[in-house]
């Protein structure tokens, strides 16, 4: 069995390397879209405008209440009468929209965790509420959200496997193809799991180092 796994690993190395790059591209683009949407809807959620609050709640409820695979299929097949998206962009946008709902709640929690006294103090200094949010509250909330964003990146990396349903040549899609052609299902999916595991370990290490660096800078700044 080990010999078969090594055979698949060596024979498919180039293909899985390319597929890994596609997986990373999907993840990065999805996170950028998700973070952007998350910030927008988090600000909607904490605003005093009831309409904006309802729009944010509607978006978060719908996205968190429906499966990601349905959202991917809808963007690729469901809206094809109005706009045609490539498999990559349909997948990346769907991943971003899905991630945005979770990031919005992360940012909302971080914003609301900031001491209200800081907003009151900035207003007393002549800042508007928008200036206070942009210059005082949001930078702190962003720092607090970084660990959660790192976790969301890892989740998104694994969730990107679902875009195989629309034919994007990422890791799981290649493993599925290799399994059907070679009839080595166990070995093919085992190898795919190794690639995901390696990527997760690498980026988990990067984010932990970044968090430690951020904590160190915060402590130095406090001193």
N, C-alpha and C positions, 0 to 999 in steps of 0.2 A: 504493500500500500504506500509506504514512504517513497519507494522508487517511482510509483505512478504520480505521486504528488510532485516530486522533483521534476519529472518529465513534463508535466503540465506547466509547472512554474517556469522552466527554462524555455519551453516551446512557445509560450505565450507572453514572454517578458516584454517584448516590444509593444505588443497590442495592449497589455495591461498598463504599461507606462503611459501610453497615449490616452488610454481611458481614464487613468488617474488624473492627468492634466485636465481633461474635460470635467471630471468630478470636482476638482478644485475651482475651475472657472465657474461652474454652476453655483458652487458654495459661496464664492466671493461675491459674484454678481447678486446672488440672492440675499446675502447679508447686507450689502450696500442698499439695495432696494428696501429690504426689511427695516433697516435702521432708520432710513429716511422716513418711511411711512410710520414707523414706531414713534419717532420724535413728533411728527405732525399730529398724530392721533392722541398721543399722550398730552400734548399741549391743549388739544381740543377737550380732552377729558377733565383737565384741571381748570379750564377757563370758566368764567362766570356766565358765559353765553349758553343758555339751555339747549339751543338748537345744535350747537357744536358738540355739546356733551352727548346728545341723543345720536348724532351722526357717528361719533366715536364708539358709543355703546353698540350701535347697530352693526358696524363693521367688525368689532371684536367678537360679538356674539355669533354672527354668521360664519366668520372664518374659523373660530375655535370650535364651532358646533358642527362643522362638516369635514369629512376626511380629505387629507391632502391629495390623495390619488384622484378624487373626484374633481378637485380644483384644477389639477394639472390637465385632466381629460377635458374639462370644460373649456379651458383656455385654448387648447389645441384643436379640439373637435367642435365644441359647442358654439364658438363665435366665428367659425370659419366662413359663415355667410356674410359677415361684416368686415372682418379683417383676417388675413392669413399670416400666421406667425410660424417661424421655423421651429423645429422641435426644441432646439437649444433655448430660444428666447421664450417660448411658451413655458418650458420647464423652469427657467430662471425667474421669470416674472411670477409664476405660481408659487415658487419657493419663497420669493420675496414678500408677496402678499400674505402668505401663510405666516411667515416669520414676523412680519410687521405687527400682527395682532398680539403676539406674545411679547415682543419688544416694547410695544405701547404700554402694556401693563407693568413691565419692568421699569420704564422711565417714569410712569405715573407714580409708582411706589417710591422711587428715588426722590422725585420732586417733592412729594408730600412728606417725606421723612426729614427734609431740611427744616430747621427751626424757623417758625413763622416770625420770630423776632428779627431775623435777618432781612426779611422783606419789609417789615415795619421800619427798621433802621434806615434802609436804603430810601424808602419813601420820605422819611423825615429829612433826608439829605437833599431832597429835591429831584430825585429820579422818578420817572414814571414807572408804572407797574411793568410795562414791557421792557424798559431798560433794566429794571431790577431782575427780571427773569433772565434776560440775555446775559447780563454781566455778573450777577451774583449767584442766583439760584441754579440756573441750568449747568454752568461749568462744574459745580459741586455734584449735581445729580448725575452728570455724565461720568464722573470718576467713580461714583458709587455703583453705577450700572455696568462697569467694565467686566467684573467677574461673571455676571449673568450673561453678558454679550459673548464672552468666551465660551460659556456652556452652550449658548444658542448656536454658535458656530459649529461646535462638535455635533449637536443634534442635527443641524442643517446638512452637515457633511454626510451623515448616515441617511437622512431623509432623501437626499439627492438620488438615491438608488431607485426611487419610485418613478423617475422620469423614463425608465426603461419602457413603460407602457406606451410612450409616444415615439419610441425608436431612437432615442439619443444614445450614442455609443459611449456610455460611461462604464464604470467597473462592473456593476451587476448585469447590465445588458450584455457585455462581452462574455461574462461567465455563463450566462444563459445560452448564448450562441455556441460557446465552446462545448458546453454540456450536451447540447442537442446534436452537435456534429461528431463529437468523439465518443459519446455515450459514457463519458467519465464524469457523471454528475457529482459524485462526492468530491473528487479531486478538484474539479473546476470551481465549485462553490467554496471549497476549503481555501483554495488559492485566493479567490476574491475576498474572503474574510480576512486573510492575511494582509492584503493591500489596505483594506479599511482600517484594520487594527494598527498598522504602521502609521497611517496618516493621523489617526486619532492620537496615538502616543506622541508623535512629533508635535502636533499643534497643542495638545494638552501641556506639554513641557514648555512650549513657547509662551502660552498664556500664563502659566504659573510664574515663569521668570518675569514676565511683564508686570504681573500683579505684585510680586515682591519688590520690583524696582519702583513701582508706583507707591507702595507702602513706605519704602525707604525715603523717597522724595518728600512724601507727606510729613514724615517724622522730622526730616531735616528742615522743612519749611516751618514746622511748629516750633522747632528749637531756635 
